[in-house]
Amino acid sequence: RADLSKETLAAYSKTGTIHALSVSGSHIAIIFFLLNSMLSFLDRKKFLMIFKLFFICTLIWYYSLLTGFSSSVLRSAIMITIFILAKAFNRNSNNYNILAFTAFALLVYNPFFIWDVGFELSFISVFGLIYLQPKIYKWIYVKNKWLDKLWSAVALSLAAQLATFPLSVYYFHQFPIYFILGNLFILLPLIAMMYLGIGILVLRVYFLAPIFEWIITFTNDGLKWIADLPFSGITSIWLTEWQLLLLSLALSLLVYSLANYRKKLLIASICLLLVFQSYSAYNKIAAAKQSKILFYSLRKNYAAAFIDADKAILLTDFSPEDKNYQFFVQPALDKMQIADVLFVKWEQDTTVNSFVKFKKQIKFHQYSILMIDESLNYKKIDGLPKFNAVWYHQNPKKNISNLRTEVIFSTLLIDASNKDYKIKAYEDEANKFQLQHYTLKKNKAYLINLK
């Protein structure tokens, strides 16, 4: 996955098929069905069938070990193991009990799984498949055998997407519109790739490698085509924890009320959806009135966003195409619903509305910043100007004691472009004068609300 191009990863993400690139429960299920079919001749006698089931169980756990025991793989391995044991000893099994026991066992093994995204999505999606898929499947009766199988696959995709919708939007901030088309398209190629991959690696049938390569290329190209369709996805969706809770409760009540014909629960779910919409509208109104400065906490680079409503001036050494910008800086701007970003470099003078940057000085509304770098090392600042903050950048030699005789300021900001020994010296000197200071390399982002 790490070796895939940016375009290929984007195609899988936009089509809701990113799960196919990760080792997950679906791969365990495919391996189980393959082994169970291959060894079906052992079902003739009881002891041979039990041997077959334990042999399959051993191979599945070996595969889980090879893949690193991720939470989703462990979930699938435990559930299939319980299913195998129940079958071997002629015991009835309840899917909900198996799912609950598996969650309990994994949390006993590692309590921190509760915060693992894969753990959360894996269990919720399986619950959706168990509970929702049969109910969705009953919506439409299809006589034709092959169309019925197609509808069953659609119901499966709908159930998984509906169950994971709130959490997936909360974590990944997007929703793939064509997720049904993407998952239907990838279904057969995914199974074929799993079987061919096992055949090539285990049985060493290398003559199948060109077919394997063609299927991968065909799948990637097909998903890219789907991803490029108009309105392929909704992006930059940011939910707060309260919105996540409201949406989850509303959808849960809505699904349960429709499945069990509960009118009161349906009304309750609609009320919760109205509360969710009202809260979302309030956040949009608040974003339209926002005015703030955000200094990012970065390891080597610098970035400061000067935000007015849905517009931002970004003072940074990143470019829009930089992966570090897209990973570390852009998400926070998206969360604050910023639609327009203007990039400005350290040496670049700029005037845009309430933002003025001129000769190492920044004025944004009523907040003023003096930018100190090597160019001011041996220059005296006359007039005793007053600033809200001084920003130290790229190891300036001007010490704070001299600066305090030239400038009046209340806060010292030290960005990550300074070397560690310089940062330590600035901090020690600031502590000596009991000066408020903030080191961006060591702390969280520094936020200044102007309204």
C-alpha positions as CSV (number, residue, x, y, z in Angstrom):
1,R,0.0,0.0,0.0
2,A,2.8,2.4,0.8
3,D,4.3,1.9,-2.7
4,L,1.0,2.8,-4.5
5,S,0.8,6.1,-6.3
6,K,-1.2,9.0,-4.9
7,E,-3.7,8.7,-7.8
8,T,-4.3,5.0,-7.1
9,L,-4.8,5.5,-3.4
10,A,-7.2,8.4,-4.2
11,A,-9.2,6.2,-6.5
12,Y,-9.7,3.5,-3.8
13,S,-10.6,6.2,-1.2
14,K,-13.1,8.0,-3.5
15,T,-14.9,4.8,-4.4
16,G,-15.2,3.5,-0.8
17,T,-12.9,0.4,-1.6
18,I,-9.9,1.4,0.5
19,H,-10.6,-1.6,2.7
20,A,-9.4,-3.9,-0.2
21,L,-5.9,-2.5,0.3
22,S,-5.7,-3.5,3.9
23,V,-5.4,-7.0,5.4
24,S,-8.8,-7.4,6.9
25,G,-11.5,-9.9,7.9
26,S,-12.7,-10.2,4.3
27,H,-9.3,-11.8,3.4
28,I,-9.6,-14.3,6.3
29,A,-13.1,-15.2,5.1
30,I,-11.9,-15.7,1.5
31,I,-9.1,-18.0,2.7
32,F,-11.6,-19.9,4.9
33,F,-14.0,-20.6,2.0
34,L,-11.1,-21.5,-0.3
35,L,-9.6,-24.1,2.2
36,N,-13.1,-25.4,3.1
37,S,-13.9,-26.0,-0.5
38,M,-10.5,-27.6,-1.3
39,L,-10.7,-30.0,1.6
40,S,-14.5,-30.8,1.3
41,F,-13.6,-34.4,0.4
42,L,-12.7,-34.9,4.1
43,D,-16.3,-34.4,5.1
44,R,-17.1,-38.0,4.4
45,K,-16.1,-39.1,7.9
46,K,-16.6,-37.3,11.2
47,F,-13.0,-37.5,12.5
48,L,-11.7,-36.4,9.1
49,M,-14.1,-33.4,9.1
50,I,-12.9,-32.4,12.6
51,F,-9.3,-32.8,11.4
52,K,-10.1,-30.5,8.4
53,L,-11.6,-27.9,10.6
54,F,-8.7,-27.8,13.1
55,F,-6.3,-27.7,10.2
56,I,-8.1,-24.7,8.6
57,C,-8.1,-23.0,12.0
58,T,-4.4,-23.5,12.4
59,L,-3.7,-22.1,8.9
60,I,-5.9,-19.1,9.6
61,W,-4.1,-18.2,12.8
62,Y,-0.8,-18.7,11.0
63,Y,-1.9,-16.2,8.3
64,S,-3.0,-13.8,11.1
65,L,0.4,-14.1,12.6
66,L,2.1,-13.3,9.2
67,T,-0.1,-10.2,8.7
68,G,0.8,-8.7,12.1
69,F,-2.3,-9.5,14.2
70,S,-4.2,-6.3,13.3
71,S,-7.4,-5.8,15.2
72,S,-9.6,-6.5,12.2
73,V,-7.7,-9.7,11.3
74,L,-7.9,-10.9,15.0
75,R,-11.6,-10.2,15.0
76,S,-12.2,-12.3,12.0
77,A,-9.8,-15.1,13.1
78,I,-11.5,-15.4,16.5
79,M,-15.0,-15.4,15.0
80,I,-14.1,-18.1,12.5
81,T,-12.4,-20.1,15.2
82,I,-15.6,-20.1,17.3
83,F,-17.7,-21.0,14.3
84,I,-15.3,-23.9,13.5
85,L,-15.4,-25.2,17.0
86,A,-19.2,-25.0,17.1
87,K,-19.4,-26.9,13.8
88,A,-16.9,-29.5,15.0
89,F,-18.9,-30.2,18.2
90,N,-22.3,-29.8,16.7
91,R,-23.2,-26.7,18.7
92,N,-25.5,-23.9,17.6
93,S,-23.8,-20.5,17.4
94,N,-25.3,-17.1,17.7
95,N,-23.6,-14.4,15.6
96,Y,-24.3,-11.6,18.1
97,N,-22.8,-13.7,21.0
98,I,-19.8,-14.5,18.9
99,L,-19.3,-10.8,18.0
100,A,-19.7,-9.7,21.6
101,F,-17.3,-12.4,22.9
102,T,-14.7,-11.5,20.3
103,A,-14.8,-7.9,21.3
104,F,-14.5,-8.8,25.0
105,A,-11.6,-11.1,24.3
106,L,-9.7,-8.6,22.2
107,L,-10.2,-5.8,24.8
108,V,-8.9,-8.1,27.5
109,Y,-5.9,-8.9,25.3
110,N,-5.3,-5.2,24.5
111,P,-7.6,-2.6,26.1
112,F,-6.2,0.1,23.9
113,F,-7.9,-1.5,20.9
114,I,-11.0,0.5,22.0
115,W,-9.3,3.6,20.4
116,D,-8.1,1.7,17.3
117,V,-10.0,2.9,14.2
118,G,-9.7,-0.5,12.5
119,F,-11.2,-2.2,15.6
120,E,-14.1,0.2,15.8
121,L,-15.0,0.1,12.1
122,S,-14.5,-3.7,11.9
123,F,-16.9,-4.5,14.7
124,I,-19.5,-1.9,13.6
125,S,-19.4,-3.1,10.0
126,V,-19.8,-6.8,11.0
127,F,-22.7,-5.8,13.3
128,G,-24.3,-4.0,10.3
129,L,-23.8,-7.0,8.1
130,I,-25.4,-9.3,10.7
131,Y,-28.3,-7.1,11.6
132,L,-29.0,-4.9,8.6
133,Q,-28.1,-7.0,5.5
134,P,-31.1,-9.5,6.0
135,K,-33.5,-6.6,6.5
136,I,-32.3,-4.7,3.5
137,Y,-32.3,-7.8,1.4
138,K,-36.0,-8.3,2.1
139,W,-36.9,-4.9,0.6
140,I,-36.8,-6.4,-2.9
141,Y,-37.8,-9.8,-4.1
142,V,-35.8,-10.9,-7.2
143,K,-36.8,-14.1,-9.0
144,N,-33.8,-14.3,-11.3
145,K,-31.0,-16.3,-9.7
146,W,-28.1,-14.0,-10.8
147,L,-30.0,-10.8,-10.2
148,D,-30.8,-12.0,-6.8
149,K,-27.1,-12.6,-6.1
150,L,-26.4,-9.0,-7.4
151,W,-29.1,-7.6,-5.1
152,S,-27.6,-9.6,-2.2
153,A,-24.2,-8.0,-2.8
154,V,-25.8,-4.5,-3.0
155,A,-27.6,-5.2,0.3
156,L,-24.3,-6.2,1.8
157,S,-22.6,-3.0,0.7
158,L,-25.5,-0.9,1.9
159,A,-25.5,-2.5,5.3
160,A,-21.8,-2.0,5.9
161,Q,-21.8,1.6,4.7
162,L,-24.9,2.5,6.7
163,A,-23.5,1.0,9.9
164,T,-20.1,2.7,9.5
165,F,-21.2,6.0,8.0
166,P,-21.0,8.2,11.2
167,L,-17.6,6.9,12.2
168,S,-16.1,6.7,8.7
169,V,-17.1,10.4,8.1
170,Y,-15.8,11.4,11.5
171,Y,-12.4,9.8,10.9
172,F,-11.9,10.3,7.2
173,H,-14.0,13.4,6.5
174,Q,-15.4,12.2,3.2
175,F,-18.2,10.1,1.8
176,P,-18.0,8.1,-1.5
177,I,-21.2,8.6,-3.5
178,Y,-20.5,5.6,-5.8
179,F,-19.6,3.2,-3.0
180,I,-22.1,0.5,-4.3
181,L,-20.7,0.7,-7.8
182,G,-17.1,0.6,-6.5
183,N,-17.7,-2.4,-4.2
184,L,-19.6,-4.4,-6.9
185,F,-16.9,-3.7,-9.4
186,I,-14.1,-4.8,-7.1
187,L,-15.8,-7.9,-5.7
188,L,-14.8,-10.5,-8.3
189,P,-11.3,-9.1,-9.0
190,L,-10.6,-9.1,-5.2
191,I,-11.5,-12.7,-4.9
192,A,-9.5,-13.6,-8.0
193,M,-6.5,-11.7,-6.8
194,M,-6.6,-13.5,-3.5
195,Y,-6.8,-16.9,-5.1
196,L,-4.2,-16.2,-7.7
197,G,-1.8,-14.6,-5.1
198,I,-2.1,-17.8,-3.0
199,G,-1.5,-20.0,-6.0
200,I,1.5,-18.0,-7.2
201,L,3.2,-17.8,-3.7
202,V,2.3,-21.2,-2.3
203,L,2.0,-23.4,-5.3
204,R,4.5,-21.5,-7.3
205,V,2.4,-21.4,-10.5
206,Y,4.3,-18.5,-11.8
207,F,2.8,-18.7,-15.3
208,L,-0.3,-17.1,-13.7
209,A,1.6,-13.9,-12.8
210,P,0.7,-12.1,-16.1
211,I,-3.0,-12.7,-15.5
212,F,-2.5,-11.5,-11.9
213,E,-0.9,-8.3,-13.1
214,W,-3.6,-7.7,-15.7
215,I,-6.4,-8.1,-13.1
216,I,-4.6,-5.6,-10.8
217,T,-4.2,-3.1,-13.7
218,F,-7.8,-3.6,-14.8
219,T,-9.1,-3.1,-11.2
220,N,-7.0,0.1,-10.7
221,D,-8.1,1.6,-14.0
222,G,-11.7,0.7,-13.4
223,L,-11.7,2.3,-9.9
224,K,-10.0,5.4,-11.3
225,W,-12.7,5.7,-13.9
226,I,-15.4,5.5,-11.2
227,A,-13.5,8.0,-9.1
228,D,-13.4,10.5,-12.0
229,L,-17.2,10.4,-12.5
230,P,-19.0,13.7,-11.7
231,F,-19.9,14.1,-8.0
232,S,-17.9,11.0,-7.0
233,G,-17.7,12.1,-3.4
234,I,-18.3,14.6,-0.7
235,T,-15.1,15.9,0.9
236,S,-14.1,18.1,3.8
237,I,-16.8,16.8,6.1
238,W,-15.8,17.5,9.7
239,L,-17.9,16.3,12.6
240,T,-17.4,17.2,16.3
241,E,-17.7,14.5,19.0
242,W,-21.2,15.8,19.7
243,Q,-22.2,15.7,16.1
244,L,-20.9,12.1,15.9
245,L,-23.0,11.1,18.9
246,L,-26.1,12.8,17.6
247,L,-25.8,11.3,14.1
248,S,-25.1,7.8,15.5
249,L,-28.1,7.9,17.8
250,A,-30.3,9.3,15.1
251,L,-29.4,6.7,12.5
252,S,-29.6,3.9,15.0
253,L,-33.1,4.9,16.1
254,L,-34.1,5.5,12.5
255,V,-32.9,2.0,11.3
256,Y,-34.4,0.2,14.3
257,S,-37.8,2.1,14.0
258,L,-38.1,1.3,10.3
259,A,-37.1,-2.3,10.8
260,N,-39.5,-2.9,13.7
261,Y,-42.3,-0.4,12.8
262,R,-41.9,1.7,15.9
263,K,-43.5,5.1,15.2
264,K,-42.4,6.8,18.5
265,L,-38.7,5.8,17.8
266,L,-39.1,7.2,14.3
267,I,-40.2,10.5,15.6
268,A,-37.4,10.5,18.1
269,S,-34.8,9.8,15.3
270,I,-36.2,12.7,13.2
271,C,-36.0,15.0,16.2
272,L,-32.4,14.0,16.8
273,L,-31.6,14.6,13.1
274,L,-33.2,18.1,13.4
275,V,-30.9,18.8,16.5
276,F,-28.0,17.6,14.4
277,Q,-28.8,19.9,11.6
278,S,-29.3,22.8,14.0
279,Y,-26.0,22.2,15.6
280,S,-24.3,22.0,12.2
281,A,-25.9,25.3,11.1
282,Y,-24.7,26.9,14.3
283,N,-21.1,25.7,13.6
284,K,-21.3,27.2,10.1
285,I,-22.5,30.5,11.4
286,A,-19.7,30.5,14.0
287,A,-17.2,29.7,11.2
288,A,-18.5,32.6,9.1
289,K,-17.7,35.0,12.1
290,Q,-14.3,33.5,13.1
291,S,-11.2,35.6,13.2
292,K,-8.1,33.9,14.6
293,I,-4.4,33.2,14.2
294,L,-3.1,29.6,14.3
295,F,0.6,28.8,14.7
296,Y,1.2,25.2,13.7
297,S,3.3,22.8,15.8
298,L,5.8,21.3,13.2
299,R,9.1,19.5,13.5
300,K,11.2,21.5,11.0
301,N,9.0,23.8,9.0
302,Y,6.9,26.8,9.9
303,A,3.3,27.7,9.2
304,A,0.9,30.3,10.6
305,A,-2.6,30.8,9.4
306,F,-4.3,34.2,9.6
307,I,-8.0,33.4,9.4
308,D,-11.0,35.5,8.6
309,A,-14.3,33.7,8.0
310,D,-13.7,31.1,5.3
311,K,-10.4,32.7,4.0
312,A,-6.9,32.3,5.3
313,I,-3.5,33.8,4.7
314,L,-1.0,31.0,5.2
315,L,2.6,32.2,6.0
316,T,4.6,29.0,5.4
317,D,7.5,27.4,3.6
318,F,5.1,24.7,2.3
319,S,3.6,24.6,-1.1
320,P,0.0,23.4,-1.8
321,E,1.4,20.2,-3.5
322,D,3.6,19.4,-0.5
323,K,2.6,16.1,1.3
324,N,3.5,17.6,4.6
325,Y,1.1,20.5,4.0
326,Q,-1.7,18.2,3.0
327,F,-1.1,16.0,6.1
328,F,-0.2,18.5,8.8
329,V,-1.7,21.8,7.8
330,Q,-4.6,21.4,5.5
331,P,-6.8,19.2,7.8
332,A,-7.0,22.0,10.4
333,L,-7.9,24.5,7.7
334,D,-10.6,22.1,6.4
335,K,-11.9,21.6,9.9
336,M,-12.3,25.4,10.3
337,Q,-14.2,25.4,7.0
338,I,-11.6,27.4,5.1
339,A,-12.4,27.6,1.4
340,D,-9.7,30.0,0.1
341,V,-6.0,29.9,1.1
342,L,-3.4,32.4,0.0
343,F,0.2,31.2,0.5
344,V,2.8,33.7,1.6
345,K,6.6,33.2,2.1
346,W,8.7,34.6,4.9
347,E,10.3,37.3,2.8
348,Q,7.2,38.2,0.8
349,D,5.4,41.5,1.7
350,T,1.6,41.2,1.3
351,T,-1.5,43.3,2.0
352,V,-4.9,41.6,1.8
353,N,-7.9,43.1,3.6
354,S,-7.1,43.1,7.4
355,F,-3.7,41.4,6.9
356,V,-0.6,43.5,6.3
357,K,2.9,42.1,6.2
358,F,5.7,44.6,5.6
359,K,9.4,44.5,6.5
360,K,9.2,41.8,9.1
361,Q,6.1,43.2,10.7
362,I,2.6,41.7,10.6
363,K,-0.6,43.4,11.5
364,F,-3.8,41.3,11.5
365,H,-6.8,43.2,12.8
366,Q,-5.6,44.5,16.2
367,Y,-2.9,41.9,16.6
368,S,0.7,42.7,15.7
369,I,3.8,40.5,15.3
370,L,7.5,41.3,14.9
371,M,9.4,38.7,12.9
372,I,13.0,38.2,14.0
373,D,15.5,36.3,11.8
374,E,19.1,36.6,10.9
375,S,18.6,39.8,8.9
376,L,17.9,41.6,12.2
377,N,20.9,40.2,14.1
378,Y,22.9,43.4,14.3
379,K,20.2,46.0,13.6
380,K,18.8,48.1,16.3
381,I,15.0,48.7,16.3
382,D,14.3,52.3,17.1
383,G,11.2,53.9,18.5
384,L,10.3,51.3,21.1
385,P,7.4,49.9,19.0
386,K,4.8,47.8,20.7
387,F,3.9,44.3,19.5
388,N,1.6,41.6,20.8
389,A,4.2,38.9,20.0
390,V,7.7,38.4,18.7
391,W,8.4,35.5,16.3
392,Y,11.9,33.9,16.4
393,H,12.8,32.2,13.1
394,Q,15.9,30.5,11.8
395,N,18.3,31.0,14.7
396,P,18.5,34.8,15.1
397,K,21.5,36.0,17.2
398,K,19.6,38.9,18.7
399,N,19.3,38.1,22.4
400,I,16.1,38.7,24.3
401,S,17.7,41.1,26.8
402,N,18.7,43.5,24.1
403,L,15.4,43.0,22.3
404,R,13.5,44.0,25.4
405,T,15.2,47.4,25.4
406,E,14.2,48.0,21.8
407,V,10.6,46.5,21.6
408,I,7.7,46.2,23.9
409,F,6.0,42.8,23.6
410,S,4.2,40.2,25.7
411,T,4.8,36.8,24.0
412,L,7.7,35.1,22.4
413,L,7.0,32.5,19.8
414,I,9.8,30.1,18.8
415,D,9.2,28.0,15.6
416,A,10.8,24.7,14.5
417,S,13.2,26.3,12.1
418,N,15.5,27.1,15.0
419,K,18.1,24.6,16.1
420,D,17.5,22.7,19.4
421,Y,20.4,24.4,21.2
422,K,19.1,27.8,20.1
423,I,15.6,26.9,21.3
424,K,17.0,26.0,24.7
425,A,18.9,29.3,24.9
426,Y,15.8,31.3,24.0
427,E,13.7,29.4,26.5
428,D,16.3,29.9,29.3
429,E,16.5,33.6,28.6
430,A,12.7,34.0,28.5
431,N,12.4,32.2,31.8
432,K,15.1,34.5,33.3
433,F,12.9,37.5,32.5
434,Q,9.7,35.7,33.3
435,L,8.6,36.3,29.7
436,Q,5.6,34.3,28.3
437,H,7.0,32.1,25.6
438,Y,5.8,29.2,23.4
439,T,8.0,26.6,21.6
440,L,6.0,25.3,18.6
441,K,8.3,22.3,18.2
442,K,7.6,20.9,21.7
443,N,3.9,21.9,22.2
444,K,0.5,21.8,20.5
445,A,-0.5,24.4,17.9
446,Y,-0.8,28.0,19.3
447,L,-4.2,29.5,18.7
448,I,-5.1,33.2,19.2
449,N,-8.8,34.0,19.0
450,L,-9.4,37.6,18.0
451,K,-13.1,37.5,18.5
